[in-house]
Amino acid sequence: MLKTKVLHTLANANDNDAEINDIEAMFRVLENPFAEIANEAQRITALKNAGAYIGSTEYLIGSSLKEVRVNSIMIPQVVPSYGQFISMSRSLQSFLELPDVLDKIMLNIANLSEENNVISNFIQGSLRKHLSEPFVAEGKIVIPLFFYLDDYEPNNGLGSHALDEKTNGLYYKIPCIPSEFLSLLRVKCVIQQLKDLEENGILIELPDRTVRIYFLLGLILGDNLGLNGILGFVECFTANFCCRMTFAVDNYRLTGLKEDCAFNALQAFHATVNIAGDVLHDVEEGLCAYALPRILFWLIHIRKYLSYETFLDRNLGQMIGDFIPGNEEVWLYYLCLLELLQMVLAPSFRIEAEML
């Protein structure tokens, strides 16, 4: 409609035919702007031409038994298991060579290191300082990495992530990116890449200089099952010692440690030192998911302070606080949980409060 109106107006105004043709060509492009990237093959080609595509590499993990139908009969067969891996070196190099990215990261590291009263980043912690000392002593520029792993089911984002099609995703991020820009055998390729990034680093070509950057693995984050598996701890949570925050001795029945962690091959990482909890799995999907239903059941169904309808009309917390007596122990427990959650989710904390 807009195209017809504009072209009709220009034609009646006896405007230049060449200019009218140019405007008409622009409208043709705007009518279908994604015609050249309509399918996956075209999109990949466009990204390759722009130098922005880093493809995955398939590697053999091992083999497994799988039932295969042969002449209407299910027969178990050994089938290979493959993983997909994207080069960390190429990804990090492409990212850090973007305009101003490396300079902003290094400036953020410097600013965080100068802050002595408030801790808001892994950079300011004692673990990072301890891990970085050997590299800094050699004059190397070091940037920490966080690894994150979690299970997912293809085509079933809301599932239990525990069925036959369960897939384990392994991700990594640079924790010291300025906040405004944040967005085992089976990991053999990952270990090799991390060792290479730790020992050889990557060469970054900037407009005014060439810089070699080294990376050290600071933390591995994820759900407890995934972390226990990849760090060499027992994966059965009915075991006597199913917590990975334990001591390493020979008998896993005493400690929960069943095998050496593959990541221990790295100079800057050890499974019993680089320990961290994960807010999403340990608190939001763990503690809160366990406690809140029981708190609400007690307040609504047992004590009958308010109805389900009233609760659904209001937000939890201060919005229903006027219904609950101040001396209700379960409500006091909720307030304690809320205070704990606020501390866990705090963007920073003072040095003297680190033991909380």
Long-range contacts (C-beta under 8 A, 24 or more apart in sequence): 2-27, 3-27, 3-31, 52-94, 54-86, 54-87, 54-90, 54-91, 54-94, 55-86, 56-84, 56-85, 56-86, 57-84, 57-85, 57-86, 57-87, 57-189, 58-82, 58-83, 58-84, 58-85, 59-83, 59-85, 59-188, 59-189, 61-185, 61-186, 62-185, 62-186, 83-186, 83-189, 85-189, 85-190, 87-193, 88-172, 88-190, 88-193, 88-194, 88-197, 89-193, 89-196, 89-197, 89-202, 92-197, 92-202, 92-213, 92-215, 93-202, 93-203, 93-204, 96-202, 96-204, 96-213, 97-204, 97-205, 97-206, 102-204, 102-206, 102-211, 102-213, 104-177, 104-178, 104-181, 105-143, 105-174, 105-176, 105-177, 105-178, 106-141, 108-176, 108-177, 108-178, 109-143, 109-176, 112-176, 116-351, 117-350, 117-351, 118-348, 118-349, 118-350, 118-351, 119-348, 119-349, 119-350, 119-351, 119-354, 120-347, 120-348, 120-349, 121-175, 121-176, 122-146, 122-175, 122-176, 122-218, 122-219, 123-175, 123-176, 127-218, 127-273, 127-274, 128-218, 131-216, 131-218, 131-268, 131-269, 132-216, 132-268, 134-267, 135-214, 135-216, 135-268, 140-201, 140-212, 140-214, 141-201, 141-211, 141-212, 141-213, 141-214, 142-213, 142-214, 142-215, 142-216, 143-174, 143-176, 143-213, 143-214, 143-215, 143-216, 144-174, 144-175, 144-176, 144-215, 144-216, 144-217, 144-218, 145-172, 145-173, 145-174, 145-175, 145-194, 145-197, 145-215, 145-216, 145-217, 145-218, 146-172, 146-173, 146-174, 146-175, 146-218, 146-219, 146-220, 146-221, 147-171, 147-172, 147-190, 147-217, 147-219, 147-220, 147-221, 147-222, 148-172, 148-173, 148-220, 148-221, 148-222, 149-220, 149-221, 149-222, 149-223, 149-226, 149-227, 149-230, 150-222, 150-223, 150-226, 151-223, 151-225, 151-226, 168-226, 175-218, 175-219, 179-347, 184-229, 184-230, 184-232, 184-261, 184-262, 185-262, 187-230, 187-262, 187-263, 188-262, 191-262, 191-263, 191-265, 191-266, 194-263, 194-266, 195-265, 195-266, 198-266, 198-267, 198-268, 199-267, 216-266, 216-267, 216-268, 216-269, 217-263, 217-266, 217-268, 217-269, 217-274, 218-268, 218-269, 218-274, 219-274, 219-276, 220-263, 220-269, 220-274, 220-276, 221-276, 221-278, 222-278, 222-281, 223-278, 223-281, 224-281, 224-282, 227-278, 228-256, 230-261, 230-262, 230-263, 231-261, 231-263, 231-271, 232-257, 232-258, 232-259, 232-260, 232-261, 232-262, 232-271, 233-257, 233-258, 233-271, 234-258, 244-271, 244-275, 245-275, 246-272, 247-272, 248-272, 279-344, 279-345, 283-341, 283-344, 287-337, 288-337, 288-341, 291-333, 291-334, 291-337, 292-316, 292-334, 295-330, 295-331, 295-333, 295-334, 295-337, 298-330, 299-324, 299-328, 299-330, 299-331, 303-328, 303-330
